[in-house]
């Protein structure tokens, strides 16, 4: 059997820690303005016990914030504590492989789930659900290292749990491609979606302006490539041929990198790449690191198996090309020197195809999982020693059952793409899904279902005034406003208020109840909310005194053309006023008061608890230190610090002459596995077994201890 993918697993766990770090730090820096005592949607709104006991509260809404009063903390302080603890755990896991542990990952998952439960509209994003699902899988994938503090062997069942990451990636990508067509959005069907996307996405990057200038035929071809990568290529995730899986991996990475370059989608695209590490194998990652030991000696004639593998691989590429040409009418126009494309199938034909393939795709996934389970069973049987064999088989049974359960439950949200297939699922699976739905174990996905902003990007522009005559625009740090300001680079931070302003502009203000609360806090001059708009007080026009009146106007924005310029400087945007979005209001205005009362946003806030004990005082001190910090700067400082630490550690290891961590040798029969049955049992082999037949020094180097990690036998 192939060598177990230890390094891809480590890449996945490290990448998951990096995503958690971005999520916790980004949310922590915005928490006072969003959920604080005087925030837009105070967290206390989501925590109303109603006389219920703790068990009933946790059952209804599984959040650790129910325990905040018992710790002497207000709910918002409890949320801050969870963010800080989660960020510290994520940073530790990013810095040290020893901390990429199932216990620590379970703690991070519990912390983020607790925040998600009270996050209200500002945390209702698909990437938050994706992080929670990936984090839950990380708990199953990660070893138990805290009691060993050293590199341990690959467990026999690890291939089974790691397969679930691949299945999550497949569901994410396939659904994201399919919903673009099932939505009947005319821009996706006309292949013109990208002619609007770059300027209408929430927070574009400067590169989006340049991408918007590309010719229409290239934009349409890019949509075709998106369909191929999201719908056709994911089928190769389960291909038995290694090179096809690597091809699928690089296709996904290419798509995500292009999205990162042209849009600020926080940690989402990086997390998708992290999920794609499940497509890699040990040999390929070793090749990246320059440690590949496989000799690629040319032999002729090639073996029959290698010949058939190459033949099937070429057939897959040819079929993919043929499928693309036939279904998207790819044709070269030699006169115009362009590659023309169009959708060559109807909506009815597509839905029929989708109904035909949905359940067979479930079958493909089940067969692939079954192969992993049987392979793991073989590795367990190959373990020497009756006790260790039974121990390995027990772990295999537990984790195989868990994997089958997660796979079965995931079929409910996956088959949402075709409700007829969803109705054919066994009712017991639906009951299982309903039982775990609130824990965000599995979720449905489908990004960019419809292209918004056709005919112009809608944008809400706030204006403030002291006399109701002279109005001053209130510019945000990240979302478009001033037409001469370049789009920012903010990923992996997500400015959640800016994102919700984008959604608010798509409808009436009554569809965004939080907006009235936001205006109310600006009229009150609440500093925490103002920092969500502008961190630098000098850029906020009402920093000295809150405005007496506030109103909001709706504009349409477009990217300028390559030849358009402003007065003295290049203009990135042009805009046109559409209508009033929110009426002129002031404190005490009946319109504002009615809106606040209607949505339950006018509740009387309890008095702030004084920081008289150590923990509240510590949290308040950390908060004061973080006030002037920019979220993107903090995140990139942490990432660069972690990268520098890893580089220094590698240089130090090379300077000492120590070998890099390598795999344990394991038993002679079958694949190398931990004789103790896995890392989670915390068992350590006896010294005599580690040092038998003179292998003590080699195993010490394999554990990453270097020359000082071995002892001479007396």
Secondary structure, DSSP 4 states (H G I P E B T S, - for coil): -PPP-HHHHHHHHHHHHHHHHHHHHHHHHHHHHHHSTTSTT-GGGG---TT--HHHHHHHS--GGGGTGGGT--HHHHHHHHHHHHHHHHHHHHH-GGG-BHHHHHHHHHHHHHHHHH-GGGG--HHHHHHHHHHHHHHHHSB--TTT-S--PPPTTHHHHHHHHHHHHHHHHHHHHHHHHHTT-HHHHTT-THHHHHHHSSSB-HHHHHHHTS-HHHHHHHHHHHHIIIIIGGGGGG-SSHHHHHHHHHHHHHHHHHHHHHB--TTHHHHHHHHHGGG--HHHHHHHTT---------SSPPHHHHHHHHHHHHHHHHHHHHHHHHTT-EEETTTTEEE----S-HHHHHHHHHHHHHHHHHHHHHHHHHHHHHHHHHHHTSSSHHHHHHHHHHHHHHHHHHHHHHHHHHHHHGGGSHHHHHTS-HHHHHHHHHHGGGTSS-----S-S---TTSEEEEEEEEESSSSS-EEE--SSSS-STTSPPP--TT---HHHHHHHHHTTS-GGG-THHHHHHHHHHHT-HHHHHHH-SSGGGSTTSSS--SEEEEEEEEEEEPPTT---SSS--SEEEEEEEEEEEEE-TT-HHHHHHHHHTT--PPPPPPPP--SHHHHHHHHHHHHHTT--HHHHHHHHHHHHHHHHHHHHHHHHHHTPPPP------SSSS---TTS-STT-----HHHHHGGG-HHHHHHHTT--GGG-----
